[in-house]
Amino acid sequence: MIDNSRNFYTSNELAQAIKQTDFSVCTATVVGFGNMGKHYVEALRALGVGQIRVCSRSEAPLETLRNVE
Protein backbone atom coordinates (compact mmCIF):
# COMPACT_ATOMS: atom_id res chain seq x y z
CA MET A 1 0.00 0.00 0.00
CA ILE A 2 1.21 3.51 -0.78
CA ASP A 3 1.98 5.80 2.16
CA ASN A 4 0.79 9.25 1.06
CA SER A 5 3.14 10.96 3.53
CA ARG A 6 6.19 9.77 1.52
CA ASN A 7 7.51 11.34 -1.68
CA PHE A 8 9.66 8.49 -3.00
CA TYR A 9 8.85 4.84 -3.64
CA THR A 10 10.67 1.87 -5.08
CA SER A 11 9.46 0.45 -8.37
CA ASN A 12 8.38 -2.67 -6.47
CA GLU A 13 6.23 -0.62 -4.09
CA LEU A 14 4.56 1.17 -7.00
CA ALA A 15 4.02 -2.10 -8.88
CA GLN A 16 2.33 -3.63 -5.82
CA ALA A 17 0.11 -0.57 -5.39
CA ILE A 18 -0.93 -0.72 -9.06
CA LYS A 19 -1.77 -4.43 -8.77
CA GLN A 20 -3.99 -3.70 -5.77
CA THR A 21 -5.87 -0.82 -7.40
CA ASP A 22 -9.29 -1.25 -9.00
CA PHE A 23 -9.21 0.76 -12.23
CA SER A 24 -12.59 -0.55 -13.44
CA VAL A 25 -14.30 2.62 -12.19
CA CYS A 26 -11.82 4.90 -14.00
CA THR A 27 -12.11 6.64 -17.36
CA ALA A 28 -9.10 7.54 -19.51
CA THR A 29 -8.74 9.62 -22.67
CA VAL A 30 -5.96 8.91 -25.15
CA VAL A 31 -5.19 11.75 -27.56
CA GLY A 32 -3.73 10.38 -30.77
CA PHE A 33 -3.89 6.80 -31.97
CA GLY A 34 -0.52 6.35 -33.63
CA ASN A 35 2.13 3.97 -32.37
CA MET A 36 2.28 5.34 -28.81
CA GLY A 37 -1.49 5.81 -28.56
CA LYS A 38 -2.00 2.14 -29.40
CA HIS A 39 0.45 1.17 -26.66
CA TYR A 40 -1.36 3.40 -24.15
CA VAL A 41 -4.70 1.81 -25.02
CA GLU A 42 -3.18 -1.65 -24.62
CA ALA A 43 -1.73 -0.73 -21.21
CA LEU A 44 -5.00 0.83 -20.02
CA ARG A 45 -6.89 -2.32 -21.05
CA ALA A 46 -4.35 -4.47 -19.20
CA LEU A 47 -4.93 -2.36 -16.08
CA GLY A 48 -8.67 -2.93 -16.41
CA VAL A 49 -9.65 0.70 -16.94
CA GLY A 50 -13.43 0.78 -17.20
CA GLN A 51 -13.82 3.24 -20.06
CA ILE A 52 -11.20 4.32 -22.57
CA ARG A 53 -11.88 7.19 -24.97
CA VAL A 54 -9.64 7.71 -27.97
CA CYS A 55 -9.47 10.73 -30.26
CA SER A 56 -7.42 10.93 -33.42
CA ARG A 57 -6.95 13.29 -36.38
CA SER A 58 -7.74 10.55 -38.83
CA GLU A 59 -10.61 8.10 -38.70
CA ALA A 60 -8.92 5.12 -40.38
CA PRO A 61 -6.86 3.96 -37.36
CA LEU A 62 -9.93 4.14 -35.16
CA GLU A 63 -11.68 1.47 -37.24
CA THR A 64 -9.61 -1.14 -35.41
CA LEU A 65 -11.27 -0.07 -32.16
CA ARG A 66 -14.86 -0.01 -33.36
CA ASN A 67 -15.23 -3.80 -33.26
CA VAL A 68 -13.45 -4.31 -29.94
CA GLU A 69 -15.27 -4.27 -26.63
N, C-alpha and C positions, 0 to 999 in steps of 0.2 A: 504494500500500500504506500502511496506517496504521502510524505509528510510536507504539508503546505508551508511549514515554517522554514524549510530548507530551500536553498537556491540551486544546489548542485546535486546531481544524481548520477549513479553509474548507469551504463547502458543496460545492465541486467535488471536494475531496479525499474527503469522505465519500461523495459520489455514485459516485466511481470505486471506492472500497473496496466499496460495496454491489454494484456491477456485477460485481466480481471474486469475490464470495463465493458459495459453493455452499450454498443453503438447503434443498436437497432432503433432507438428513439431519435437518432440524429439525422440531420439533413445536411448534405454537402453540395456545393456548386463547383463544377470544374469549368474554367474558362479556357476554351481551346481544346480541340480533340485531335491534335497531331500526335507525334510519338510520345511526348511526355504526358499529355492529357490521357491517352490510353492507359499508360502505366498508373496514373493516379486513380482512374476509374477501377482498374484491376485491384489496386491496393485497398481502396474504399470498400469494394465488394468483399475482399478477404477479411476485412475488419468487421463486416456485417452491418455497415451503415444502412439505415432503413430506407432512405430516399436519396438518390443521387441525381442531380440535375446537371446537364451538360449543355453548354452553348458553344457554337462554332461559327466562323465566318461562312464556311461552305456547308451545304446540306449533305453532300455525298458521303463523307465519313460517318455522319450520324445514322445513315441507313443500317449500319451494322448493329446499332443499339436498339433500333425499333422493334426487332423480333426477339429481344432478350428481356427476360423478366428477372 
